[in-house]
């Protein structure tokens, strides 16, 4: 599966089907299809993005999502549809809040709380984007893998493209001088995202895509900090928060500037900021993940 085909497939999966129900007293329900790639457990970004899409379908025009808070409760099954139940927690002229309970076979696997706001005049400022090379000056992720392992790595068939600025976890594992508490990675959808019928639907779609693609980048930062690669670790998202500040497009390059301030008790925390290539700060990220080390490694590396 090439990457542009993968993007079109993903866009279809981010359009959950409303379930007909004459009694809406318990909220709206949407049926979400599992990903075509049958990895187990299901990639958390898929569930989060699909649940956000369901929540956004119940919100009035003119309200844009500004915060998304996710909790991953159980591993999601790769062959079972998702039942997204959307609860209308709040509706006002300026804000709407939605809570989504996602189940498979009657077991709750995921929850999401999303807040939507009608943009209004107010104060404005932002931190500057760190200086980094343009994405076109950097090798692709597949090229990095080819260089590191000496075997040609073809397209991985993902709906996104990654270009890391600095070391990856397998680099830091081989060379302790590359250990760092920060990573930077350019991301974008692999292909053009078609226009939606309304500006509200288009902004929501790009927010869902951002939630999807940023989830894949974050826990790598914890491993780079300790000089441990994914060959010797496994990791899962526990919770994940995205604050969206401005409109953006995910089919344009976005820089994720990530750092990990702490890891303890088997959990690692990663904080991040997302910039357009023009330096506009469009989102802030936070994720805590469970990371388990294999092969007798203790994961207690120090900054070199």
N, C-alpha and C positions, 0 to 999 in steps of 0.2 A: 504494500500500500504506500503510494507516494504521499508526501506531506500535504500537498494542496488537496488531494482527495480526502486526507485525514481531516483537514479543516472543515470541508463541506459536511463530512459525516458528523463532526462535533457540533456544528451549527444546528443540524437536525436534532441531535440529542439534547440541545439546550432549549428546545421548544416543547415542554411537557404538555401532555394532552389533558384538558379538564375532564374530570369524571362527572357524568351527569348525576345529580342528586336533587330531588325536589325539596328536601329539607336542608337548608343551609345553616341551621342553628349551631352545628358543630364546626362551621367554617368550610371553605372550599377545599377540594381535593384535586390533585393533579397526578397523573401517572407518568413516571419518568422511565425511559428505557435504559438498561445497563449499557456500558460501553461495549463497542465491538471487540476491543482488545480484552481477552478474558483473563486478565491478571487477577490474582487473588492475594490479599483482599483488593477490592476496587480502589483505584486511585482516589484519594480524598478530595482532590480538586474537582473531580467530576461530580461527586455528590453535592459539594458546596455550591458549585456554579448552577447546577440544575435546580437546587432548592431556592436559590436566589431568583432564578428566572420565574419559578412558580410564585414566589412572594410578589415580585414586581407586576405580575399579571393582574393582581387584585387592587392596585394602587391607582388613584385618580391622576388624570393628566396634569403635567406641570411639576410633579414631585419627583426628585431624583434621589437615588440611593446615596447615602453619605456614610453609613457604617454597617458593617456585616460582622456578626460574632458567631462563630461556629464551634460546636462541640462534637467530637467524633466519639460515639459511645460504644460501638461494637464494629468489628470488621464487616464490611459490606460484601455480600455474595455476588460473584461476577455474572451469574446467569438469571438473576431474579429481578423483576422490575421494582422500581422505587415508588412507594405511595407517599406523596408529599401532602400532608394536611396543613393548610394555611389558616392560622388564627388571626383575626383582625383585633389587635390589642388596642390600637388607638387610631383615630382619624380626626384631624382638625384642619383648619385652613392652611397651616404652615407645615404640619408634620403628619406622617403616618408611620405606625409601627406594626410589623408583622412578625409572628413567630411560626416557624415551620417545624413540624415533627415528621421525620422521615422514617418509614417502617418498611421492612421486608418480611413477608409471611407473618405479619402481626407483631414482630419484634422491632422496637425502636432502635435504629442504628445511628441516628444523627439528629441534631437540633440546630436550628439557625434562628437568630434574631436580627432583623434588618430594620433600619430606620431610614425613612425617606423625608426629604426636606424640600420646600419650595425656595429656591435661591432668592436672596434679598440683599439689598445694599448693606455694607458694613466695613469694618476694618479689614486690612489685608496685608500680609507679609509672608515670607517664606525663607528657609535656609537655602543657601546656594548649592548647586550641584557640584560634587567633587570633580576635579579635572581628570578626565579619562580619555583614552583614544576613541576615535569614531568606530562604530561597529564594523564598517567596511575594512578597517585596518587590522581586524582580529580574525584568527582562524575560527571556523565553525567548531561546534562540539565534536562532530564526527572526525574532523581533522585533528583535534586534540587527542582523541582516542587512538587514531592511527599512529600519530607520532609517539605516544606513550607506550604502545604495546606492539608496534611494528607490524601490525596486520591491518590491511585496508578496511576501514569501517564505512559501509555504505549508509545511506539515509536510514535513520531509525524509524521513519514513518510516523513521526509525531506531528501534531497540528501546529507546532510552534518551532521557533528557531532560537537557539541559545548561543551567545558568544561571551565567554568569560574573559574578564580583563586580567585577572591574576591567576594564582595557582588553583588547581582543583585538588580534591582530597587525595587522589592517587599521586599527585605531584608532591604534596606535603608529606605523604607517607614515605616516599623514596628519598626525599631531601628535606631534612628537618629545618633547614634554614628558610624554607618557604612557609612554615607554620605561621598563621595569622588569625586574628580574631575578626577580620573583615573580608568580605568577598564582594565583588562587583560583577554584574552580568547584564548584558544587553539581551532583551527578549522582544519577540514580536510573533504575531500569528504568521504562519507560513502560507501566504496567499492573501488576496484581497477579501475583506469582509463585505458582503453585499449590503447595500443600503436597506434600512428598514422603512416601513410605511410611515412612521412618525419619528420626530426627533426624540421623544421620550423612549420609544422602543429601541431606537438605535443606541442611545446612551446606556440603557439597561443592558443591552447585549454586550457592549464593550466592557461594562463593569463585570458581567459574568465571565467573560473571557479573561479579564485580569485576575479575578479570583482563581480561575482555573490554572493559568500558566504560572503565577507567582508561587503557588503551593509547591511546585516541583523544585524551586530554586533554594528554599530556605534552610533545610536541615543540613545541606552540604556545608554550610558555614561552620556548624559545630564540629564537623569532622575535620575541616581544614584547620581549625583551632587546635585540634589534638593530634594532627598528623596520622589520622586513621582513615582508610578508604572504605568504600562500601563493600569491598571484598571481605572485610573483617567486621562489618557492622550491619545491623538492620535498624530501620527507623520507621516510626508511624507518627502522624499528626495526632495530638491530643486536643488542642484547641487552636483556633486560627481567627485573627481579627484583621479586617481591612477597613481603613477609613479613606473615603474618596473625597478629595477636595475640589477637583475641577474636572471638566469633561476632557476626554482624550480618545485616541484611537489605538487599538491593540495591533492593527496591521501597520502601524508606524513603530519604529524602534523606541523602546522604553528602557531606561537604566534602573535596575534594582541594586541599590547600595545597601548592603546587609552587614550586620554585626551581631556578635553573640556576647552579651555581657556576663552570662553565668550558665553553668551546667552543674547539676547536683541531683543526687538520688536517682540517676538514670534518665533524668529529663534535661533537655537543653532548650534555652530560650534564644530566639532570634528576633531582632528588630530590623526594620527596613524602611527605606524611602524610595519612592518611584518617581523618576523624572522623565519628561520628554527629552528628545535630543536637543531641543532649544533651551533646556535648563529649567523648565516649569515643573514645580513639585505638584504632582497630581494625586498621589496616594501615600499612605503610611501603613506599614504592615507590622504585625506581631504574631509570632507562632511559638508554641511550646510543643516539643515532640519527645516521644519516648525513644531512646537510642540504647540498643543492647550490643555489647561488644562480644565478638566470637574469637575463637582460636587463642584464648588465654591472654589477649591483650587487655590492659587495664584502662586504657583511654585516658591516662593521667598526664598526657604531654603538657609541657610548659612552653610558653612563647620563647622562641630561640633568637 
